[in-house]
Amino acid sequence: MLGPDDSSRAVHGSVFYAVATGWGYGLRTAFVVPSVAATLSGVIAHRVVFGINTLLVLVIVRHTGSANVAGLGVAVLFAASTGLGSFLANFLTPVVVRRWSRFATVNVALGAAAALQLAAVGLDLPIMMACGFLLGAAGQVVKLCGDSAMQLDVDDALRGHVFTVQDSLFWVAFVASITACAAVIPADGHSPGLVVAGAVVYLLGMAASAVTGRRATWQV
């Protein structure tokens, strides 16, 4: 058993009941703990935009006229650049948080991400690669601040429930974003409107984070 230790707040009953009730506890806690709600807003916004950008790159590459192997290489390069940005954010985030606080770091990262998203509005693949790298870093900064909020600001008995909610929303936002974009993206993938929509999503995430996070007591 992974814990936490059994307590009066532990969920007992069938597996279905335990999962459903635990998920409900996690969702309620995510809403009532301001630091968690704020950072989770940013995480969801980033995953939605990541879904938009992923589909754009895949469709554009598919219709560039390149050989299949070359097209696959471009798609892999985009994923790798985004992953490298995320990896480097693991070293950057502690330094930035100590200087600015988690609240400011999340909002600055989301604001910067909105500007970077707009920089790719021309749908030029090299620029999209560079933006993917920087957006990967910004998104991971927000994700790490969200993980810290759950570790620092959520009671041990509820922490696993909240992480479950985060993980679920993390992937549901990504899949839902791709599904919605697939319904409107043109055949050649040239859709500046979707890029702009991604920037708007980042700004909405930043607004939700800023408003909700003002009620939080942030620990470094």
Buried (B, 14 or more C-beta within 10 A) or exposed (E): EEEBEEEEEEBEEEEEEEEEBBBEBBBBBBEEBBBBBBBBBBBBBBBBBBBBBBBBBBBBBBBBEEEEEEBBEBBEBBBBBBBBBBEBBEEBBEEBBEEBBBBBBBBBBBBBBBBBBBBBBEBEBEEBBBBBBBBBBBBBBBBBBBBBBBEBBBEEBBBBBBBBBBEEBBEEBBEBBBEBBEEEBEEEBBBEEBBEBBBBBBBBBBBBBBEBBEEBEBEE
